[in-house]
């Protein structure tokens, strides 16, 4: 963690960063880029508050001292002057991916295409994190952020420079996360959400654009659990309501963490990376073309109140990015802080826009809103997140009833879905959901969505996570899959048995199983 006190070096870096980053960028985006250039673990809010303090101090009256006598100018030999100019020219080469449309140097050869130019810049960034690091160490006052080809600059002789000027003290960036993990700005176009989009999204969500989403949806982001050892893969839910989206995103993120080993206690960097990959995978499944429409949380409302629309502080503030499907993960990685703060509703909107409004409406068996009257996501919304299609059912494939076609799950899913309703024979979940590619399942039980994660080291152990339950212990369920083979399975309708609902959910996977809670208190 950085110290609250700003050093002189950090102050100079902040001043230069503010001059360098364009002031016409969206406020959130601009100060994120300033924070990257300052480095040292300083966040965008910290940089913004300190810059305000600097400006306030400037406004105070200043007592000016008389100027000191001017010292005679020391003229350098011409050869030394040329080398110094050469060094300064080199220091102004900043490979920082700030703008989507970099300007090429004048006089560049005509066959140097835009694609080749973009590829050149990407390779420089991927080779090393020299962009912000070079800027912080070497840039002088007045430099501008620009993309330039490194091979277009004259050669630089460090040994000659050392003979003419003292060496700068080395910059200690051993703990500089900004330098080691510079995130590339996504390639694509950005615009404000339109009035028609805002109205259509709210009508699809709630049936009426004049109705606002429940407050629990407007304040929910994607934050992982830090308070319970062994549950570092779990997302925290603040209030009831958005559990369907939280559980679906959590399932994808947990599946990604399990693939990389230490999934119960991953590092912050690993969790953020897994979250970006999870969100990208969810939106990519919804795309109907090679382009995705992604809603990024914003601050300034762009759609005003009208007779057909009531503002909710989230929908009308969204910034809509149009990107190639290969850039989706880059976008979520770049804006991961915004989605962790307040990304639940924008992620659902991104799926709706990428699938198209008409596509979502035609997926279901009937035209209904995606949130029920209690503010919970219905099966169409959850299926959209898990499969990319807003179908209404959980069985495999489609079924015909007279002239009506009921649409289910067309192929094996990446993460699965189980429900308590199957234990009471209200529905039958198909194999496409029961046997997913990853042993992770979203669980629907008693009007709430939660999570089951298969332990990769114990085939018949399942970890249970409920982001709303304030869990105070790790819940690990051990399955004896043949325990009731040849024995009478407890009757689900016998209320005197007090069978935990989660046991019944597990039996939809293993019909003759007995569940051991390993000392944890069973959830009744």
N, C-alpha and C positions, 0 to 999 in steps of 0.2 A: 504494500500500500504506500502511495506517495505521502510525503510529509505535508501538513497543512501550510507550512511556510514555503513560499516560492523563493528559489535561489535567483541570484542575478542572471545566471545563465538561462534558467527557465523563462525568466521575464523577457529576456532578449529574444528567445525563441518564439514566445507568444506574440511579441510585437511584429516580428518578421512574418509569422504565419498569418496574422490578421491582414497584413498588407498583401500577402501573396494570394490568399484564397479569395475568389471573386465574391463581392458583397451582394450580388444579385441572386445568389443561390438561396434555396429555401433554408430558413434559419437553422432547423435541426441538422440538415445535411452540411451546411457550412461549418458549424461548430464541431461536428464530428470530424471533418477533415482537418480543422485547426488542431484538434486534440491529437490526431494521428501524427501531425508534423511536430508538435511539441513533445510527444512521447512521455517517457518516464512514468506511465500509468495515470497521467492526468486525463480526466473525463471531460466530455463536452460541456457539461454544466459547470464544472470547476473552472474551466478556461473562460467561459462566458462571464461568470461572477467576478473573477479576478480582473478581466478586461474592463468591466464596468467600474471596479474600484480604481483602476489606473486612470480612467477617464475622469472620474470624480476628483481624484487628487490633482489632475491637471487644471481643473477649474479653479482651484484655490489660488489666491494672489501670490505672486512670486516676487521676492526681493532680488533685483538684478544687481550683480556686482559689476564694477567697471571692468572693461576688457583688459586683459593682460597684454603686455607688449608683444607684438608679433615677432616670432622667432624667424630668423632668416631661413629661406627655403633651401633644403639640401638637394642638389641635383644629382641624380643617379647617372651612371654611365648608360649609354644607349642600349647596350646588350642586356644589361640588367633590367632596364625599363621594359624591353620587349618581353623578357621572360615573365615579369610580374603581370603584364597585360595578358599573356598567354595563360597564366595560372588562373587569373580572374575569369577569363572567358570559359575555362573548363569548369570552374565552380558554379557557373550559371546554368550548366546542363542538369536539369532537374527531371528525373524520370519518375514523376508522380502522376498516377492515372486519375487526374482530377476532372477532366472534361471528356465528354463522349466523342467530340470531334476535334482532335488535335490539329494544329496548323503545321504544315510542312515548311521547311526553310525555303526562302526564295532562291530561285536558281537551281532547284533540285532537278535531277534528270526526270524527263517526262514519263519514262516507263516504270517509275516507282509508284505502283498503284496504291489505292486506299487500302485494299486487303493486305498487300505486302507491308504497308506502313503500320497498320494495326497489329499484324503478326509480329513485326519487329519489336513494337512496344511491349506486347504481351510476353515475348521471350525474355526481354530485359528484366521485367518484373518477376517472372518466374525463376530466372537464374539466381537472383539474389534480391534482398530487400534494400537495395542501395538507394531507392527513391527518397524516402523520408530521412533515412540515416545520413545520406550525402547532404541533403538539404540542411539538416540540423547542424552538421559539423562545419560545412564549408560555405554556405551561401552568405553573401554580403548584402548590405542594405540596397534596396532598389531592384533586386532580382525578381524576375517574373516566372510563374509556373508555365513551362512550355515543354512539349514533346520535341526532342531533337534526336537524330540518329547519332549514336556515339561515334560511328566510323566517319562522320562528316567533320569532326573536329580535328584540329591539328594535333600532332603528337605532343606529348607532354613529358618532359625530362625532370623527374623528381629530384635527381641528384643535383642538377643545376639550381633548382629552387632552394635546396638545403644550403647551398653555398652562399646564397644572397639574402636569406632571411631566416630568423630563428624558427625552429619547429614548434608548431602548436602543441599544447598539452593534449594528451590522448583523451578522447571522450569515452567515459566508462558507460557503456550501454548494456552491461551484462544483465540488468533487470528491466530492460526496455522492451516491453511487450509490443509497443507501437512499431518498433523497428523490425522485430522478428516476425510479426504477423500483419503485414500490410495487406489489406483487403482491396481487391480490384473493384472499381466501380463497374456495375453491369453495363453491357452494351445494349442499348434499346432506347425507346422514346418514352417520355414522361409527360403526363398531363393531369389536370384536375378531373375528378369524377364529374360527369355531366348530370344535368337535372334528370334526363330520361333514365339514365342508369341508376341514380339514387332512388327514384320512384319505383322502378322495376325490381330492384333488389329488395326493397322494403315490402313491396306487394308479394313477392315470392316468399319472403321470410315470414311475414305476419298476416298476409291477406289484405292489408290496407296500409298505404304509405303514410297515412295520418297517425297511425299507431307507432309509438316508439318501442324499440326492443327493451326488455327488462334491464334494469340497471346492472344486474350481475353480468350481462353480456358486454356492457359498455366499459367495464373496468377489468376484464380478465385478459391476462397475458399468459406466457408460457415460462414459468419459473420452476426450477427443480427443487426438490427437498434437500435441505442442508442440515436439518436438525435430527435426523434419525439415521444412525449408522446402519449401512446395509440396504438403504432404500434411496440411494443417490440417483436412481433411474426414474423416480416418480415425479410427476408434475403436481404442483399445488393448485387446488381449486379454492377460490376465495368464498364464493357463495353458490347456492344451488341454482341450476339453470343450464349453464354451458357444458355440462359434464359429457355430453355426446361428442362434441368437438375435442375437448380435453383428452378423453379416453382414446379417441382415434389417433390423434397426434402422438399421445404418449406411447401407444402401441408401436407405431412406426419408429419412434425415437428409441424405445427399449430394444426393439429388434436390431436396430443399428448398433447400439451399445453392446449387445450380446455378441455380435459378430467380432468385436474387437477385444474381448477378454474381460477386463475388470469392470463389469457392468453394474455391480452393486455399489461401487465407490469410485466412479469415474472422476477425472479432473474437470475443472470448469471448461477448459478448452475442448476436451473431448465431448462434453455434453452439448456445448454450443454447436460444434460441428455436426453431431448426430441430429440435433434439432433442425438445423438448416437442411440436411439431407432428407429428413423425414418430411418437412414441409414441401420441399421440392418434389419428392416422390408422390405426395398426395395430389398436388396441383398438376403434375405432369400426366397423371392418369386421367384427369378430367379434360385434357386438351383435345379438341376436335381437329386441330391443324398443327402445323409446325410452330405456331405462335401461342404464347400464353398471355393472358391479361391478369396482372397481379395488383391487388390493392395494398398499398403501403400506408401505415398509419401516418396521418399528418396533423397539423395544428390549426391551420386557417380554414374556416368553412368557405366552400365555394358554391353551395346551393342554399338559397334563401328560403325562409318560411313562405308557404303559399297555401292556397285552399286545398291543394292535393298533397302537400308534404309538410311534415313537422320535423324540424332538426333534432338530432339526438347527440350531437357533438362527436360522433365517430364517422357515420356514413358520409356526410357532406364534406368531411375533412380529408377523405382518402385521396391519395395520389395514385393514379392508375398507370402502371408501367406495361408497355407492350414489348416483350422480349422473345427471342428464339427459345425453344425448349432446352437447348444446351446451356442457356444463360440463367435458367431458373434458380439453380442452386447458388450461383454467384450472387444473384440478387438477394436471396434470403440470407446468405452469409454476410453480405454488406450491410443489410438493414436488420441484423439479428437482434440488436438491442431494442429497436422499436417494436418488433414482434414479441419479444420477451416481456416488454412493459404492458402492451395493450393490443395484442395481435389476434385474439380469438375470433372476433367478428370479421376483421379484414381477411383472414385466411379462408373463412367460409365464403365470403364475397368473391375471393379470387377463384375458388372452385366453381362458383355459379357463373362468373363471367367467362372463364376459360371453357366451360362446358356449353355456354350460351344459355340465355334465359329460356328461349324456346326449347332448347335441347333438354333442359332440366324438367320443364313442364311436360314434355312428351315421354320422359322416362317412366314416370309413375303411372299407376293404374287409374288414378283420378286426380283432378286438379285440386290440390290442397296446399296450405301453407306448410313450411318446413318446421315451424315451431308450433307446438300444441298450445292450448289455452293456459297451461301452467308455465310456459316459457321453456319447455324441454324440447330438444331436437327429436324429431320423429325418425322412423326407420329409413325414410327416403334420404334425409340429410346424412345419417350415419353411413348408409350404403354409398352415397356419393363420395364421402371421404375415404371409405375402405376399398371401393371398386372403381370409382370414376364415373359411375352411373347412378342416378337417383331413383333406382327401382324401389318398389314397395315391399318386396318379399325376400325371404332368406333361404328359400329352397333353390335347388340347382335348376338352371335353365328357365324356360318359359312353360306355362301351362295354359291350356285353352278351356274355358268354360262357356259353352254355347258360342256366342259371337264375341266374347270378351277374352283377350289375351292377358294373362297375369305374368308379369316379368319378374324373374328372380336373378340369381347370380350366375353369370354366363361362364365364368372360368374360375380356376383356383386362385384364391386371394393371397396377397403377400402376408397379411396378418388376418387372424380369424375373428369369428363372432359366435358367442354362446348366449343363451337366454334362459332364464328361469321359466319362461312361458312354455318351453318344451316339456318340462317336467310335469306340467299340468295339462299337456296335450292340446295346448292352444295353437301350436305351430310345430313345424319340423324343420330344423336347420339342416341344410344340405352339406355334402362332403366338401364342397368348394370353400365353405366357411369353417367347417370343423377340422379340416386337415390343411391348414395354410402352409405356405413355404417356410415361414418362421413360426416357431412354437410360442406364439404370443396371441392372446385373444382379448378382444373387448367383451366385457360381460355386462348384460342387461339384467338387472334384478331389482324388483320392487321400485320401479320408476327411477332408477339411477344406473349410470354407466360407470364401470370400474375396469380393472385390468388383471389378467392372469399371465404370468411370464414363466415359461418352462425353463427350469434350471439346466444349463448346458452340461453340467458335470453329473447330474442325477436325472436320468431319463424320466422317472415317475415322480419328480418333485416339481411343484408349482408354487411360485411366489405370488402373493396377492397384494395389490395396491389399490387404495381408495384415496384419491387426492383430497376429498372433502371431509374425511372421517377423523382427521387429526390423529393418525396412527401413532402409537407410542411404543410399538414393538414390531419386529419383523414377523410377518405371517408366512410361514412356509408349510405347504400342505404336501404330505407324503401319501401317495396313492398305492393301495394294494388292489390291483385291478381285477383279481380273481377271487376276492374274499367271499363274495356272495354267490359264487358259482356252485350250484347245487343247494343253496340255502335260500330262504325266503328273504327277498329284498324288502326293507321297511316300507310301509305304505305311506306315500306322500300326503295322503289325506287324513292320516291319523295325527291330530293335533297334540295328543298326549306325548308323542315321541320327541317333540321339539327338535326336529331335524334342521340343522343350519341350511339356509337357502343355498349357500355356496356348495354344500355337499350334493345337492340335487343338480346344480349346474354341472359339476364335475361328472356326475353319472350320465349326463347326456353324451359325454365323451367315452366314459368307461362304464357301461351299464351295470356291471357286477362289482363295482369298486367300493372299498371302504376308505374313508378319508381320515388321516391322522393329522391333527393340528399342531403337533409337536410342542405342546405346552402352552401355546397361545390360546387366548380366550376365544372360543367359537362365537361367530357373529350370528345371532338369532334374529 
